[in-house]
């Protein structure tokens, strides 16, 4: 998959359009970092669904890590997607929250085990 397109300069918004060939349960992952409890969240929208707040664990080492995109309203981080075109939008919610990369895969595939498939 190609990298997410950053829309605008400095506005903290990533939009990613992608196509799913097989309907099923998918998970979204973000390689991200938040240095403290006041700089560790994003607002995530999948297609035209209700936006959710994605809080990532605080990491004080300054190194990004992979975290499943989930929220209080979607604790599993699983999304049922039909085949076809979809859109993922991630907006910064707090200054200092950083997003480096996005990974999309069926629920049994994570960024760490995707290379072996």
Phi, psi and omega per residue, in radians:
X1 nan 2.628 -3.130
X2 -1.479 2.774 -3.117
X3 -1.151 2.717 3.093
X4 -1.156 2.569 3.119
X5 -1.591 2.221 3.053
X6 -1.457 2.247 -3.060
X7 -1.801 1.998 3.138
X8 1.443 2.851 -3.107
X9 -1.772 2.089 3.042
X10 1.314 0.222 -3.118
X11 -1.683 -0.057 3.053
X12 1.173 0.876 -3.114
X13 -2.391 2.249 3.051
X14 -2.145 2.222 3.069
X15 -2.051 2.364 -3.115
X16 -2.390 2.031 3.061
X17 -1.718 2.354 -3.076
X18 -2.568 2.815 3.139
X19 -2.052 2.317 3.084
X20 -1.807 2.206 3.129
X21 -1.559 -0.476 -3.136
X22 -2.093 2.145 3.038
X23 -1.059 2.590 3.111
X24 2.871 -2.930 3.128
X25 -1.652 2.159 -3.099
X26 -2.128 2.715 3.049
X27 -2.181 2.580 3.076
X28 -1.944 2.425 3.116
X29 -2.190 2.566 3.046
X30 -2.213 2.360 3.010
X31 -1.544 1.850 -2.913
X32 -2.478 3.047 3.104
X33 -2.714 2.463 3.001
X34 -2.394 2.159 -3.003
X35 -1.394 -0.360 3.115
X36 -2.724 3.017 -3.079
X37 -1.128 -0.139 3.132
X38 -1.859 0.176 3.136
X39 -2.583 0.810 -3.053
X40 -2.417 0.574 -3.137
X41 -2.502 2.725 -3.141
X42 -2.338 2.853 2.995
X43 -1.884 2.199 -3.039
X44 -2.100 2.351 3.057
X45 -2.239 2.296 3.046
X46 -1.942 2.127 -3.044
X47 0.947 -2.280 -3.124
X48 -1.889 0.402 3.134
X49 -1.236 2.956 3.098
X50 -1.075 2.290 3.099
X51 -1.084 2.569 3.095
X52 -2.185 2.732 3.081
X53 -1.642 2.176 3.118
X54 -1.862 1.904 3.078
X55 -1.740 2.230 3.121
X56 -1.752 2.661 3.089
X57 -1.054 2.538 3.119
X58 -1.228 2.288 3.071
X59 -2.209 2.072 -3.097
X60 -1.670 0.009 -3.090
X61 -1.494 -0.097 3.106
X62 1.361 0.200 -3.113
X63 -1.973 2.304 3.114
X64 -1.260 2.724 3.098
X65 -2.545 2.826 3.132
X66 -1.411 2.271 3.070
X67 -2.325 2.388 3.077
X68 -1.205 2.401 3.106
X69 -1.402 1.880 3.099
X70 -2.518 2.972 -3.060
X71 -2.585 -3.138 3.085
X72 -1.116 -0.553 -3.135
X73 -1.553 -0.222 3.079
X74 -2.416 1.302 -3.018
X75 -1.168 -0.419 -3.130
X76 -1.450 -0.393 -3.073
X77 1.254 0.372 -3.133
X78 -1.801 2.380 -3.126
X79 -2.201 2.220 3.091
X80 -1.492 2.007 -3.097
X81 -2.084 2.411 3.033
X82 -1.511 2.777 3.083
X83 -1.089 2.571 -3.135
X84 2.228 -2.906 -3.068
X85 -1.427 2.434 3.115
X86 -2.436 2.901 3.134
X87 -2.431 2.268 3.058
X88 -1.954 2.228 3.113
X89 -2.151 2.233 3.094
X90 -2.159 2.107 3.140
X91 -2.000 2.510 3.054
X92 -1.191 2.468 3.098
X93 -1.917 -0.577 -3.121
X94 -2.291 2.423 3.090
X95 -1.063 2.404 3.117
X96 1.735 -0.333 3.059
X97 -1.244 2.303 -3.057
X98 -2.107 2.413 3.085
X99 -2.156 2.150 -3.085
X100 -1.800 -0.646 -3.064
X101 -2.718 2.817 3.099
X102 -2.184 2.465 3.064
X103 -2.267 2.345 3.103
X104 -2.157 2.247 3.125
X105 -2.747 2.844 3.025
X106 -1.007 2.739 -2.949
X107 -1.008 -0.456 -3.120
X108 -1.511 0.007 -3.116
X109 -1.995 2.269 3.074
X110 -2.029 2.932 3.098
X111 -1.015 -0.603 -3.109
X112 -1.211 -0.591 -3.100
X113 -1.824 0.121 -3.096
X114 -1.258 -0.465 -3.115
X115 -1.199 -0.444 -3.088
X116 -1.498 -0.016 -3.091
X117 -1.812 nan nan
